[in-house]
Amino acid sequence: MEKKQLLTFMNADLRDKVVLVRVDHNVVKKGKVKDTMRIDATIPTILHIYRKGGKPILMTHVGRPYDKKSGNYTISEDESVKPIVEYLEQKLALKIEVPALPTTELNGITDLSKLMESVVKLKKGETQMLYLPNTRWFNGEETKNEASETLAMEISRLGDIFINDAFGSWQPHVSTYSITQYLPSYAGLLMEKEVKHLEQIFEPQKPLVSVVAGSKFDTKIGPLSSLIKMSDKLVLGGVLYNAYLAAKYNISIEGLSAEDVESARKFIADSGSYADKIVELPYIVESDSFEELSQGSCRTHKVSELVPGTQLKYILDAAVETFNDELIRSVFESAGTIFVNAVMGYTTLFKDGTKSMYSLIDKNKKAVKLFGGGDTIQEFKDLLPGIWMKAHNDTNYYFFTGGGAILDAIEQGSPYSMKTVQVLLR
């Protein structure tokens, strides 16, 4: 792999410069911050901007307020940045201004003229930091048309320098990509760290064991097709594994779509000799219901005993017995690098498989352990809080702030392949 280098802001002159900083603080749900991890991860960049004399303006998206079909916007306090700002004010002991801009449900934010008043206050020291409204409220942020070009020019006029610290916001929108056409642009400290650890998937300490789950097979075919070639062993979970079982063994599983099964069948066929790398989890949990657990409603099946034509109810977890199996234990115990973008259970009621797998992974003290994806990390925190706390002081663990970004890079074949990263390379 050709070594490339991100242009970081540490050698840039920020003194008295207005610094536009794109962060990934997409952590608000129903008007409340659900997890501070992504916010906390960007604080080193914010503090270093201050230390270098810069005056920061932060930007993030929250949720999906723009309806691509209708072209309309949903402007709601449920997707406001205000809860993020309140947390940062408390954490940093700063007063942060969120400029009030006119919005409409039809066009979102189109008038940015009042922003300059806030920027003047920032330059004078009357405000310590600005935090723009939800970037996806701005007309043109996601549209890739004339409105996007206008927005990129107007936002760039607010600052002198652009820093991208939003690894998880990998899609090339105005605030992550287009703005780099108009301002000197640099990677933030988090972006630099995330890309560095992403390199460990492409140049792993061997053997590499990858674990991926998901709720739809067709959306994962691209990353899986690349990952199966890169990995020494590939473990599937969730709908991905269910579809794989249905396609390979000609069984039916309730709730599994024909499209997912066909995608799995294509993946198996296209994988050719690489298909032998797939590690089959030997025990699965069948349930009569998604919503509740009751006596007699769940059954454990041994995959090797399933025969063609078998009809199963919902398969919602990998059974605990799986991670006591000698073959499965040897796969994880012998790994040099373990990449995890997966939870085994399909709903919050089914978490024993995930807990058992994460516990098994933790027992491998020599392996580099790379976890990505919001659900993956949240499950780790909730199910194994003690191990989670210790992991943050263990250099063999790393928790990415963005799961989709990792899979996109894997599909493209390089840790530098994301467009938002390419424009920051020297």
C-alpha positions as CSV (number, residue, x, y, z in Angstrom):
1,M,0.0,0.0,0.0
2,E,1.4,3.4,-1.0
3,K,2.0,5.6,2.0
4,K,0.2,8.9,1.8
5,Q,0.1,11.7,4.3
6,L,-2.7,13.9,5.6
7,L,-2.1,17.6,5.7
8,T,-2.7,18.4,9.4
9,F,-3.3,21.9,10.9
10,M,-0.6,21.5,13.5
11,N,1.9,23.3,11.4
12,A,-0.6,25.9,10.1
13,D,-0.7,29.5,11.3
14,L,-4.0,29.9,13.0
15,R,-3.3,33.1,15.0
16,D,-6.3,35.4,14.8
17,K,-7.7,33.3,11.9
18,V,-11.4,32.2,11.8
19,V,-11.3,28.4,11.5
20,L,-14.2,26.5,10.1
21,V,-14.3,23.1,11.7
22,R,-16.4,20.2,10.4
23,V,-17.1,17.7,13.1
24,D,-19.3,14.6,13.3
25,H,-21.5,15.4,16.3
26,N,-24.5,13.6,14.9
27,V,-25.4,12.3,18.4
28,V,-28.8,14.0,19.0
29,K,-32.0,11.9,19.2
30,K,-35.3,13.5,20.0
31,G,-33.6,16.7,21.2
32,K,-31.1,15.0,23.6
33,V,-27.5,13.9,23.3
34,K,-27.6,10.1,23.3
35,D,-23.9,9.5,23.6
36,T,-21.0,12.0,24.0
37,M,-18.2,9.8,22.5
38,R,-18.1,11.6,19.1
39,I,-18.2,15.0,20.8
40,D,-15.4,14.1,23.2
41,A,-13.3,12.7,20.4
42,T,-13.1,16.2,18.8
43,I,-12.2,18.2,21.9
44,P,-8.4,17.8,21.4
45,T,-8.7,19.5,18.0
46,I,-10.9,22.3,19.4
47,L,-8.4,22.9,22.2
48,H,-5.4,23.0,19.9
49,I,-7.1,25.5,17.7
50,Y,-7.4,27.8,20.7
51,R,-3.8,27.2,21.7
52,K,-2.7,28.2,18.3
53,G,-4.8,31.4,18.5
54,G,-7.6,30.4,16.2
55,K,-11.2,31.4,16.4
56,P,-13.4,28.3,15.7
57,I,-16.7,28.0,14.0
58,L,-18.0,24.4,14.4
59,M,-20.4,22.6,11.9
60,T,-22.1,19.2,12.1
61,H,-25.2,17.5,10.6
62,V,-27.9,16.0,12.8
63,G,-30.3,13.3,11.5
64,R,-31.8,13.4,8.0
65,P,-34.0,16.5,7.8
66,Y,-33.8,16.8,4.1
67,D,-36.2,14.7,2.1
68,K,-34.5,13.9,-1.2
69,K,-37.7,12.8,-2.9
70,S,-39.8,15.9,-2.1
71,G,-36.9,18.3,-1.8
72,N,-38.4,19.6,1.5
73,Y,-36.8,20.1,4.9
74,T,-38.0,19.2,8.4
75,I,-36.8,21.9,10.7
76,S,-37.3,20.6,14.3
77,E,-35.7,21.1,17.7
78,D,-35.3,17.3,17.7
79,E,-32.5,17.8,15.2
80,S,-31.1,21.0,16.5
81,V,-27.4,21.4,17.6
82,K,-28.4,23.1,20.8
83,P,-28.1,20.0,23.0
84,I,-24.5,19.6,21.6
85,V,-23.7,23.2,22.4
86,E,-25.0,22.9,25.9
87,Y,-22.8,19.9,26.5
88,L,-19.7,21.7,25.0
89,E,-20.3,24.8,27.0
90,Q,-20.3,22.7,30.2
91,K,-17.3,20.6,29.1
92,L,-15.1,23.5,27.9
93,A,-16.5,26.3,30.2
94,L,-17.1,28.5,27.1
95,K,-20.0,30.6,25.9
96,I,-21.0,29.4,22.4
97,E,-23.3,31.2,20.1
98,V,-25.7,29.4,17.7
99,P,-26.6,32.1,15.1
100,A,-30.4,32.3,14.5
101,L,-31.1,32.1,10.8
102,P,-34.4,32.2,8.9
103,T,-35.6,28.7,7.9
104,T,-38.5,27.3,5.9
105,E,-39.8,23.8,5.5
106,L,-39.7,24.2,1.7
107,N,-36.2,25.6,1.3
108,G,-34.4,25.1,4.6
109,I,-31.8,27.9,5.2
110,T,-31.1,30.0,2.2
111,D,-30.1,33.4,3.7
112,L,-26.7,33.4,5.4
113,S,-26.2,37.1,5.5
114,K,-26.8,37.4,9.3
115,L,-23.9,35.0,9.9
116,M,-21.3,37.8,9.2
117,E,-22.6,39.7,12.3
118,S,-21.8,36.7,14.4
119,V,-18.4,36.3,12.8
120,V,-17.5,39.9,13.5
121,K,-18.3,39.3,17.2
122,L,-16.1,36.2,17.1
123,K,-13.2,38.2,15.6
124,K,-13.6,40.9,18.3
125,G,-13.6,38.4,21.1
126,E,-17.2,39.1,22.1
127,T,-18.1,35.5,21.4
128,Q,-15.7,32.6,22.2
129,M,-17.0,30.1,19.6
130,L,-19.7,29.8,17.0
131,Y,-21.7,26.7,16.2
132,L,-23.7,26.8,13.0
133,P,-27.2,25.3,12.8
134,N,-27.6,21.8,11.6
135,T,-25.7,21.7,8.2
136,R,-28.5,19.6,6.7
137,W,-30.9,22.5,7.2
138,F,-28.8,24.6,4.7
139,N,-30.2,24.5,1.2
140,G,-27.6,22.9,-1.0
141,E,-25.7,20.9,1.6
142,E,-26.6,17.5,0.0
143,T,-28.1,18.4,-3.4
144,K,-24.9,18.7,-5.6
145,N,-26.4,21.4,-7.8
146,E,-26.1,25.2,-8.2
147,A,-27.4,25.7,-4.7
148,S,-24.5,23.5,-3.5
149,E,-22.0,25.7,-5.3
150,T,-23.5,28.8,-3.8
151,L,-23.6,27.4,-0.3
152,A,-19.9,26.3,-0.5
153,M,-18.9,29.9,-1.6
154,E,-21.0,31.5,1.1
155,I,-19.8,29.3,4.0
156,S,-16.2,29.6,2.9
157,R,-16.5,33.5,3.2
158,L,-17.0,33.1,6.9
159,G,-13.5,31.7,7.6
160,D,-9.9,31.8,6.7
161,I,-9.1,28.1,7.1
162,F,-11.0,24.8,7.0
163,I,-10.3,21.8,9.2
164,N,-12.2,18.5,8.7
165,D,-12.3,16.4,11.9
166,A,-15.4,14.5,10.8
167,F,-14.2,11.1,9.8
168,G,-17.7,9.6,10.2
169,S,-19.3,12.1,7.9
170,W,-17.6,10.6,4.8
171,Q,-20.1,11.6,2.1
172,P,-18.8,14.4,-0.1
173,H,-21.3,17.2,0.9
174,V,-20.7,21.0,0.9
175,S,-19.5,21.1,4.5
176,T,-17.2,18.1,4.2
177,Y,-15.9,18.4,0.7
178,S,-16.9,21.3,-1.6
179,I,-15.7,23.9,0.9
180,T,-12.1,22.7,0.3
181,Q,-12.2,24.3,-3.1
182,Y,-12.2,27.8,-1.5
183,L,-10.1,27.5,1.7
184,P,-6.7,26.1,2.8
185,S,-7.8,22.8,4.2
186,Y,-6.4,20.5,6.8
187,A,-7.2,17.3,8.7
188,G,-8.1,17.5,12.4
189,L,-6.4,15.4,15.1
190,L,-9.3,12.9,15.2
191,M,-9.4,12.6,11.4
192,E,-5.6,11.9,11.4
193,K,-6.0,9.3,14.2
194,E,-9.0,7.5,12.5
195,V,-7.2,7.2,9.1
196,K,-4.1,5.9,10.9
197,H,-6.0,3.1,12.6
198,L,-7.9,2.4,9.3
199,E,-4.5,1.6,7.8
200,Q,-4.3,-1.2,10.3
201,I,-7.2,-3.0,8.5
202,F,-5.4,-2.7,5.2
203,E,-2.0,-3.6,6.6
204,P,-3.0,-5.8,9.5
205,Q,-1.0,-7.9,12.0
206,K,-1.9,-11.3,10.6
207,P,-4.2,-13.2,10.7
208,L,-7.0,-10.7,10.1
209,V,-10.4,-11.8,11.4
210,S,-13.3,-9.5,10.3
211,V,-16.8,-9.6,11.8
212,V,-19.6,-7.8,9.9
213,A,-23.3,-7.7,10.5
214,G,-26.2,-5.7,9.1
215,S,-29.9,-5.6,8.4
216,K,-29.7,-5.7,4.6
217,F,-27.4,-7.8,2.5
218,D,-27.5,-5.8,-0.7
219,T,-26.0,-2.7,1.0
220,K,-23.0,-4.7,2.3
221,I,-22.1,-6.6,-0.9
222,G,-19.5,-4.0,-1.9
223,P,-17.6,-3.9,1.4
224,L,-17.9,-7.7,1.9
225,S,-16.5,-8.4,-1.5
226,S,-13.4,-6.4,-0.7
227,L,-13.2,-7.6,2.9
228,I,-13.3,-11.3,2.1
229,K,-10.2,-10.9,0.0
230,M,-8.3,-8.8,2.6
231,S,-9.2,-11.0,5.6
232,D,-8.0,-14.4,6.6
233,K,-11.4,-15.2,8.2
234,L,-14.8,-13.5,7.7
235,V,-17.6,-13.9,10.3
236,L,-21.1,-12.8,9.4
237,G,-23.9,-11.8,11.7
238,G,-27.5,-10.6,11.7
239,V,-29.4,-10.6,8.4
240,L,-26.1,-11.1,6.5
241,Y,-25.6,-14.5,8.2
242,N,-29.2,-15.5,7.9
243,A,-29.2,-14.8,4.2
244,Y,-26.0,-16.7,3.8
245,L,-27.5,-19.7,5.6
246,A,-30.7,-19.6,3.5
247,A,-28.7,-19.3,0.2
248,K,-26.2,-22.0,1.0
249,Y,-28.3,-24.6,2.7
250,N,-31.6,-23.9,0.9
251,I,-33.6,-23.2,4.0
252,S,-36.2,-20.5,4.7
253,I,-36.1,-18.0,7.5
254,E,-39.1,-15.9,8.4
255,G,-38.7,-12.2,7.8
256,L,-35.8,-12.7,5.4
257,S,-36.5,-11.1,2.0
258,A,-36.0,-12.8,-1.3
259,E,-33.7,-9.9,-2.3
260,D,-31.4,-10.6,0.7
261,V,-31.2,-14.3,-0.1
262,E,-30.4,-13.6,-3.8
263,S,-27.8,-11.1,-2.8
264,A,-26.2,-13.7,-0.5
265,R,-26.3,-16.2,-3.3
266,K,-24.5,-13.8,-5.6
267,F,-21.9,-13.0,-3.0
268,I,-21.1,-16.7,-2.4
269,A,-20.8,-17.3,-6.2
270,D,-18.7,-14.2,-6.8
271,S,-16.4,-15.0,-3.9
272,G,-15.2,-18.2,-5.5
273,S,-12.3,-19.7,-3.6
274,Y,-12.4,-16.9,-1.1
275,A,-15.8,-18.3,0.2
276,D,-13.8,-20.8,2.2
277,K,-12.8,-17.9,4.5
278,I,-16.3,-17.5,5.8
279,V,-16.5,-18.9,9.3
280,E,-19.9,-20.5,10.0
281,L,-21.3,-19.9,13.4
282,P,-22.4,-23.3,14.5
283,Y,-25.4,-22.4,16.8
284,I,-28.2,-20.0,16.1
285,V,-31.2,-18.9,18.1
286,E,-34.7,-19.1,16.6
287,S,-37.5,-17.1,18.1
288,D,-41.3,-17.0,17.6
289,S,-41.3,-13.2,18.0
290,F,-39.3,-10.0,17.6
291,E,-40.9,-8.2,20.5
292,E,-41.0,-10.6,23.5
293,L,-39.2,-13.5,25.2
294,S,-41.4,-16.1,26.8
295,Q,-40.9,-19.6,28.0
296,G,-40.7,-22.0,25.0
297,S,-40.6,-19.2,22.4
298,C,-36.9,-19.6,21.6
299,R,-34.9,-22.6,20.4
300,T,-31.2,-23.2,19.7
301,H,-30.3,-25.0,16.4
302,K,-27.1,-26.6,15.3
303,V,-26.4,-25.3,11.8
304,S,-24.8,-28.6,10.7
305,E,-28.1,-30.4,11.4
306,L,-30.2,-28.2,9.2
307,V,-31.5,-29.9,6.0
308,P,-32.7,-28.4,2.7
309,G,-36.3,-27.3,2.9
310,T,-36.1,-26.5,6.7
311,Q,-38.5,-23.7,7.6
312,L,-37.5,-21.6,10.6
313,K,-39.1,-18.7,12.4
314,Y,-37.0,-15.6,13.1
315,I,-33.3,-16.1,13.6
316,L,-32.3,-13.3,16.0
317,D,-29.0,-14.2,17.5
318,A,-25.9,-16.4,17.5
319,A,-26.2,-18.8,20.5
320,V,-23.8,-18.6,23.4
321,E,-22.7,-22.1,22.6
322,T,-21.2,-20.8,19.4
323,F,-18.4,-18.9,21.3
324,N,-17.6,-21.9,23.4
325,D,-17.1,-24.0,20.2
326,E,-13.5,-25.1,19.8
327,L,-13.2,-24.0,16.2
328,I,-14.7,-20.6,16.8
329,R,-12.5,-20.0,19.8
330,S,-9.4,-20.9,17.9
331,V,-10.3,-18.4,15.1
332,F,-10.5,-15.5,17.6
333,E,-7.7,-16.7,19.9
334,S,-5.2,-17.0,17.0
335,A,-6.1,-13.7,15.3
336,G,-3.5,-10.9,15.0
337,T,-6.0,-8.3,14.2
338,I,-9.8,-8.3,14.8
339,F,-12.0,-5.9,13.0
340,V,-15.6,-5.7,14.3
341,N,-18.5,-3.9,12.7
342,A,-21.3,-6.1,14.1
343,V,-23.7,-7.0,16.8
344,M,-25.0,-10.6,16.7
345,G,-28.4,-10.0,18.2
346,Y,-31.1,-8.5,15.9
347,T,-33.0,-6.7,18.7
348,T,-32.2,-5.4,22.2
349,L,-33.9,-8.6,23.6
350,F,-31.2,-10.8,22.0
351,K,-27.8,-9.8,23.2
352,D,-26.2,-12.9,24.6
353,G,-24.4,-13.7,21.4
354,T,-22.9,-10.3,21.1
355,K,-21.8,-10.3,24.8
356,S,-20.2,-13.7,24.4
357,M,-18.3,-12.8,21.2
358,Y,-17.0,-9.5,22.6
359,S,-15.8,-11.3,25.8
360,L,-14.0,-13.9,23.6
361,I,-12.3,-11.2,21.6
362,D,-11.1,-9.5,24.8
363,K,-9.4,-12.7,25.9
364,N,-7.0,-12.3,23.0
365,K,-4.6,-9.9,24.6
366,K,-2.1,-9.8,21.7
367,A,-4.5,-8.9,18.9
368,V,-5.1,-5.4,17.6
369,K,-8.9,-4.9,18.2
370,L,-10.7,-2.4,15.9
371,F,-14.3,-1.7,16.6
372,G,-16.5,0.5,14.3
373,G,-20.1,1.5,14.0
374,G,-22.5,3.2,16.4
375,D,-24.5,0.1,17.4
376,T,-21.3,-2.0,17.8
377,I,-19.7,0.5,20.2
378,Q,-23.0,1.2,22.1
379,E,-23.5,-2.6,22.7
380,F,-19.9,-2.9,23.9
381,K,-20.4,-0.1,26.4
382,D,-23.8,-1.4,27.6
383,L,-23.0,-5.1,27.8
384,L,-19.4,-5.1,29.1
385,P,-18.9,-1.8,30.9
386,G,-15.9,-3.1,32.9
387,I,-14.0,-4.3,29.8
388,W,-15.1,-1.1,28.0
389,M,-13.4,1.1,30.6
390,K,-10.2,-1.0,30.6
391,A,-10.1,-1.0,26.8
392,H,-9.7,2.8,26.7
393,N,-6.3,2.4,28.4
394,D,-5.3,-0.5,26.2
395,T,-3.3,0.4,23.1
396,N,-4.5,-2.8,21.3
397,Y,-8.1,-1.5,21.3
398,Y,-9.4,1.3,19.0
399,F,-13.0,2.5,18.7
400,F,-13.8,4.3,15.4
401,T,-16.3,7.2,15.5
402,G,-17.7,6.2,12.1
403,G,-18.8,2.7,10.8
404,G,-20.0,3.6,7.4
405,A,-16.8,5.5,6.6
406,I,-14.7,2.4,7.3
407,L,-16.9,0.2,5.1
408,D,-16.8,2.8,2.3
409,A,-13.0,2.9,2.5
410,I,-12.8,-0.9,2.4
411,E,-15.1,-1.1,-0.6
412,Q,-12.9,1.5,-2.4
413,G,-9.7,-0.4,-1.5
414,S,-7.7,2.2,0.4
415,P,-7.8,4.1,3.7
416,Y,-7.3,7.3,1.6
417,S,-10.1,6.5,-0.9
418,M,-12.9,8.6,0.6
419,K,-13.3,11.8,-1.3
420,T,-13.4,13.8,2.0
421,V,-9.9,12.4,2.8
422,Q,-8.4,12.7,-0.7
423,V,-8.7,16.5,-0.6
424,L,-6.7,16.6,2.6
425,L,-3.7,14.7,1.3
426,R,-0.4,16.4,0.5
